[in-house]
Structures are given as C-alpha cells and as structure tokens.
Amino acid sequence: MTDSNYIKIFTGELLEVQKIVPELEKHDIIPVVKEQTDSGLLPIFGMSNSTLKQIFVHKDEHEKALTILKTITSDSQN
C-alpha cells in the first residue's frame, strides 16, 4: 500500500487482529486488514505458514487509531 492514503498501524497474529478490529470499528474507524504472506516462498515450500495480519487505517484516522491501539495493547499486558 505504498503511495496510498492508508498507514499500517499493526502487524500481528490473527487473534490479536480479531480483538483490535472491533475496537476500531466502535470508534467509527474502518480498518483494512491485509494478510502478510511470503508469496515468494510458496513455490518452494508448497504453502505458507504465515498467520501474520496487517492493519491499515486511513491517514486522517491514524492518530485516533494509534491511541485506541495503545489502550488495547496495554490492557492485554495487564
């Protein structure tokens, strides 16, 4: 997503993403979730074991999203 209006705010496991996305949506932020794969390795190894997901938000919502993300991640560490 280079040269776009979207900024990556998070990369992590599916379970983490499933926790973050609804919280962003509660605050009227519509995130874009992208699967991070090692597509260059697929022909060699047959399939990807990557479960990493990336969350992007519109640049106008970036600061608000980071504040929400910080709250979520600090809550999960307690």
GUVEX-301274 format. One line per field, with one value per atom (N, C-alpha, C): residue number from 1; residue in three letters; atom name; y, x, z. Coordinates in steps of 0.05 Angstrom, whole numbers. Layout:
! GUVEX-301274
gufi: (NUM;...)
vexlum: (ala;...)
zake: (CA;...)
Y: (Y;...)
X: (X;...)
Z: (Z;...)
This chain:
! GUVEX-301274
gufi: (1;1;1;2;2;2;3;3;3;4;4;4;5;5;5;6;6;6;7;7;7;8;8;8;9;9;9;10;10;10;11;11;11;12;12;12;13;13;13;14;14;14;15;15;15;16;16;16;17;17;17;18;18;18;19;19;19;20;20;20;21;21;21;22;22;22;23;23;23;24;24;24;25;25;25;26;26;26;27;27;27;28;28;28;29;29;29;30;30;30;31;31;31;32;32;32;33;33;33;34;34;34;35;35;35;36;36;36;37;37;37;38;38;38;39;39;39;40;40;40;41;41;41;42;42;42;43;43;43;44;44;44;45;45;45;46;46;46;47;47;47;48;48;48;49;49;49;50;50;50;51;51;51;52;52;52;53;53;53;54;54;54;55;55;55;56;56;56;57;57;57;58;58;58;59;59;59;60;60;60;61;61;61;62;62;62;63;63;63;64;64;64;65;65;65;66;66;66;67;67;67;68;68;68;69;69;69;70;70;70;71;71;71;72;72;72;73;73;73;74;74;74;75;75;75;76;76;76;77;77;77;78;78;78)
vexlum: (met;met;met;thr;thr;thr;asp;asp;asp;ser;ser;ser;asn;asn;asn;tyr;tyr;tyr;ile;ile;ile;lys;lys;lys;ile;ile;ile;phe;phe;phe;thr;thr;thr;gly;gly;gly;glu;glu;glu;leu;leu;leu;leu;leu;leu;glu;glu;glu;val;val;val;gln;gln;gln;lys;lys;lys;ile;ile;ile;val;val;val;pro;pro;pro;glu;glu;glu;leu;leu;leu;glu;glu;glu;lys;lys;lys;his;his;his;asp;asp;asp;ile;ile;ile;ile;ile;ile;pro;pro;pro;val;val;val;val;val;val;lys;lys;lys;glu;glu;glu;gln;gln;gln;thr;thr;thr;asp;asp;asp;ser;ser;ser;gly;gly;gly;leu;leu;leu;leu;leu;leu;pro;pro;pro;ile;ile;ile;phe;phe;phe;gly;gly;gly;met;met;met;ser;ser;ser;asn;asn;asn;ser;ser;ser;thr;thr;thr;leu;leu;leu;lys;lys;lys;gln;gln;gln;ile;ile;ile;phe;phe;phe;val;val;val;his;his;his;lys;lys;lys;asp;asp;asp;glu;glu;glu;his;his;his;glu;glu;glu;lys;lys;lys;ala;ala;ala;leu;leu;leu;thr;thr;thr;ile;ile;ile;leu;leu;leu;lys;lys;lys;thr;thr;thr;ile;ile;ile;thr;thr;thr;ser;ser;ser;asp;asp;asp;ser;ser;ser;gln;gln;gln;asn;asn;asn)
zake: (N;CA;C;N;CA;C;N;CA;C;N;CA;C;N;CA;C;N;CA;C;N;CA;C;N;CA;C;N;CA;C;N;CA;C;N;CA;C;N;CA;C;N;CA;C;N;CA;C;N;CA;C;N;CA;C;N;CA;C;N;CA;C;N;CA;C;N;CA;C;N;CA;C;N;CA;C;N;CA;C;N;CA;C;N;CA;C;N;CA;C;N;CA;C;N;CA;C;N;CA;C;N;CA;C;N;CA;C;N;CA;C;N;CA;C;N;CA;C;N;CA;C;N;CA;C;N;CA;C;N;CA;C;N;CA;C;N;CA;C;N;CA;C;N;CA;C;N;CA;C;N;CA;C;N;CA;C;N;CA;C;N;CA;C;N;CA;C;N;CA;C;N;CA;C;N;CA;C;N;CA;C;N;CA;C;N;CA;C;N;CA;C;N;CA;C;N;CA;C;N;CA;C;N;CA;C;N;CA;C;N;CA;C;N;CA;C;N;CA;C;N;CA;C;N;CA;C;N;CA;C;N;CA;C;N;CA;C;N;CA;C;N;CA;C;N;CA;C;N;CA;C;N;CA;C;N;CA;C;N;CA;C;N;CA;C;N;CA;C;N;CA;C)
Y: (-24;0;25;25;49;70;95;118;117;110;109;127;128;144;127;103;85;81;79;75;50;34;10;17;6;12;-13;-37;-61;-85;-102;-128;-148;-169;-189;-213;-230;-255;-249;-268;-266;-260;-273;-269;-240;-229;-201;-182;-188;-172;-173;-197;-201;-186;-179;-163;-133;-125;-97;-86;-101;-91;-81;-97;-88;-63;-60;-36;-11;-14;8;15;-6;-1;12;7;20;51;59;87;98;85;93;94;76;73;47;48;24;15;-6;-15;-32;-33;-52;-73;-98;-120;-134;-137;-150;-173;-196;-218;-215;-218;-217;-245;-250;-277;-275;-297;-300;-312;-297;-308;-318;-306;-315;-343;-352;-378;-400;-392;-412;-434;-428;-449;-469;-459;-476;-494;-483;-498;-509;-501;-511;-495;-485;-469;-451;-430;-411;-417;-416;-419;-393;-371;-345;-339;-331;-323;-294;-280;-251;-235;-216;-198;-170;-152;-124;-108;-87;-70;-42;-32;-5;12;38;57;81;95;119;140;155;173;194;201;220;209;182;169;157;162;150;155;180;187;175;177;165;135;122;93;85;100;93;96;115;118;94;85;62;37;34;11;10;33;34;25;33;25;-5;-16;-45;-61;-53;-68;-66;-43;-40;-56;-58;-74;-104;-113;-142;-150;-130;-136;-138;-128;-128;-153)
X: (17;0;17;38;54;39;46;33;3;-7;-36;-43;-68;-78;-80;-69;-71;-44;-44;-20;-22;-1;-1;3;-15;-13;-6;-9;-5;2;19;25;25;9;9;-8;-12;-27;-57;-70;-99;-115;-109;-125;-123;-99;-96;-112;-110;-125;-155;-165;-193;-202;-184;-190;-189;-171;-166;-187;-194;-213;-240;-253;-279;-276;-254;-249;-247;-232;-230;-258;-273;-299;-318;-315;-332;-328;-304;-298;-300;-316;-321;-296;-277;-253;-256;-255;-258;-230;-219;-192;-192;-169;-164;-145;-152;-136;-124;-98;-83;-67;-67;-51;-23;-4;24;33;39;49;76;89;115;111;98;90;113;137;160;169;161;169;148;125;104;112;124;131;151;168;189;178;162;153;124;110;83;61;65;44;57;43;54;43;60;51;47;49;47;18;15;-11;-12;9;11;-9;-22;-40;-31;-37;-30;-56;-57;-80;-71;-86;-82;-106;-102;-124;-118;-140;-137;-120;-104;-85;-100;-124;-140;-148;-148;-155;-131;-108;-83;-79;-79;-74;-95;-120;-142;-138;-131;-127;-104;-82;-59;-65;-81;-90;-106;-124;-141;-123;-105;-87;-70;-60;-43;-60;-85;-102;-107;-112;-117;-93;-70;-45;-36;-41;-33;-52;-78;-97;-90;-81;-75;-49;-32;-7;-12;-35;-41;-55)
Z: (0;0;0;-16;-18;-34;-28;-41;-39;-16;-12;11;17;39;64;64;87;99;126;141;158;158;174;204;221;249;266;253;269;250;260;247;270;267;288;281;301;298;294;282;276;301;323;347;357;355;362;344;319;299;304;311;316;341;358;382;375;358;352;333;313;292;303;320;331;348;362;378;360;338;320;308;301;289;308;334;355;354;345;344;315;299;271;254;260;243;228;202;186;178;191;184;159;147;124;135;133;143;119;120;98;109;95;104;93;111;103;97;72;64;52;53;40;12;-5;-31;-48;-44;-59;-52;-28;-19;-25;-34;-38;-58;-81;-99;-88;-70;-59;-37;-19;4;2;-19;-23;-10;14;27;48;55;74;102;122;149;162;147;159;167;192;202;209;200;207;190;203;190;195;177;180;180;197;199;189;170;159;165;170;173;155;150;133;148;134;146;164;157;173;200;203;228;242;232;243;272;281;309;328;320;336;339;317;316;334;333;350;379;387;415;423;407;413;414;395;395;420;429;453;477;479;501;501;477;475;482;472;477;506;519;547;565;557;572;571;548;545;559;566;581;611;620;649;657)
